Amino acid sequence: MSRSRVRPDVDVEPWHGGYSPYDILKEGAIALLVVAVLTVLLAIVFGSPDVPSITIKSWSNAAPLDFTQDAFSQLNQTSETATYGAPYNHASVGQELGPLSLAKWVGVKIPINTVKAYVVDPLRSLPPQPGLTAALHAWSSASSSGRSAWLKHYGAANARLHVVDGTIEPVVTSAGPVPVMMQSLLSMARSGALDEALGNENGFYDTDYTLPLLFLEDGNYLDAQAVRQHLDGDQWGMMNETGNYPGQAWLWLYTFWYQVSPFNSSGNGDVLVWALMMLLSLLLLLVPFIPGLRSIPRLSRVYRLIWREHYRGVERP
Amino acid sequence: MSYVDIERQWTTRLRQRLVRLLPPDRLLPDTQPTYVSSWIYVFGVTTVAALMVVIATGCVLAIRGPQWWHGSSVGLFVNSLHLWSVEIFFFSMVVHLWGKFFMAAWRGGRALTWMTGVVTFLTSIAAAFTGYLCQSNFDSQWISTQAKDGINATGAGAYWNVLNMGQMLMWHIVLLPIAAVALTALHVLLVRVKGVVPPFAETTEMRS
């Protein structure tokens, strides 16, 4: 390319036209006033949503069977968290981007043993109770095959379980200490003590809610509440918020990919969407340097609308 | 100390360089080219204005702490101001961005101005997102548990844990606002240094 060749999508000619008065501070002050007034009006008319959080206490009282089944899936390590892989455990490879196992390569940085974190440790934090103490002792002193047999028996009866007045029925007598552990954990949850146990993992002061949030997510109750609030994944949930509010409308493209194939059906959907969005963001960032892409404004001629007064003056000198 | 010694001072050299780069009449201009006459230009300044309201309302929320707005009607109103200023901020920013795209505003050595604008947009998305994560209500619970899978899948979740409200709160009220404000300031300064991009010079060659 010769140096003298015109590059209309890269270069500009120096402006030799006229200038008009411009008070930048006045313009800024007026804009601030208008935005502030508009903000106040919108806040007065529409307010903002604040749906209270779900606690493990409220969940286990509203849907005790769902809680119990979630707790059992933590104990027999079939829950989503128990089988997640990095960063929580080594249970699976996790999502892959072609040959790239990004999460696995970074490793397990937030280790979670669901048996210990969600069942055994919380139960051990309770005041001594003869039945529970014996059950925990039986669990901790049992062989791996013994625990597996108990879990298998309890799992086989899982579909028949129901909760009446906070009591799990029927009692699966062939499952060793598991029924006592599950019943104690349900009672603990319904009293609010499990919220305390999971929320104070790091001591008196704790702002990390990883454990209770994962536990809550593994059940069906949270998802059911989200569907009622039009927040599920296939309801464009990532960009919505509770109530009829705009939410994060700027995430529309990110959310869009979750509605279409192959992203909505692939086991690697999340990493595929992220990779695509990173690529699109990079293209947006580098538009000035990408031939073809940087010509779109000139070829679309939308600029004629933006600068219509200017071109009107040029064409009618 | 001699004149030469003063001229060699870091402070003197920096001041001279800054004045050359951005003389006062370009930093605070009182005239502008006549082609700067479209409603689309309004959205740049309203973005900055909305950012100021976002920061101000966020500061008011910070005074009483993250739980205040759940139990106070005044707190809820301030939260509403914060929410709607964010919505105006993004609306203005997106219109501004697409306006600048269709002006091909990177022309004439303005690529860095465009790029700082895009990075500011992406940083603002992260800032708003962390705001939803640290609301400590149902929205936070749902959005964080859904978002974790995407971030974990990239490997970033090992260090940037969206379920850790304390970490997200710090990012929302310290790190990301600092980044957004600094990037906005840099973007505006670059606009002042390079000026507003002129219209396409329509020639026969361009139309072909």
Interface residues (C-beta under 8 A of the other chain):
Chain A: V6 P8 D9 V10 D11 V12 E13 W15 G17 G18 Y19 S20 P21 Y22 D23 I24 L25 E27 G28 A31 L32 V34 V35 A36 L38 T39 V40 L42 A43 I44 F46 G47 S48 P49 D50 V51 P52 S53 I54 Y84 A86 P87 G94 Q95 L97 L102 A103 W105 V106 G107 V108 K109 I110 T207 D208 Y209 T210 L213 L214 L216 E217 L222 Q225 A226 Q229 L231 G233 G237 M238 E241 T242 Y245 P246 Q248 A249 W250 L251 N268 D270 V271 V273 W274 S281 L284 L285 L286 V287 P288 F289 R294 I296 P297 R298 S300 V302 Y303 I306 W307 R308 E309 H310 Y311 G313 V314
Chain B: L28 P29 D30 T31 Q32 P33 T34 Y35 V36 S37 S38 I40 V42 V45 T46 V48 A49 A50 M52 V53 T57 W69 H70 L76 F77 N79 S80 L81 H82 L83 W84 S85 E87 I88 F90 V94 G99 F101 F102 M103 A104 W106 R107 G108 R110 A111 W114 M115 V118 V119 L122 I125 A128 F129 Y132 Q135 S136 N137 F138 D139 S140 Q141 W142 I143 S144 T145 Q146 A147 D149 G150 I151 N152 A153 T154 G155 A156 G157 A158 Y159 N161 L163 N164 M165 G166 Q167 L169 G195 V197 P198 P199 F200 A201 E202 T203 E205 M206
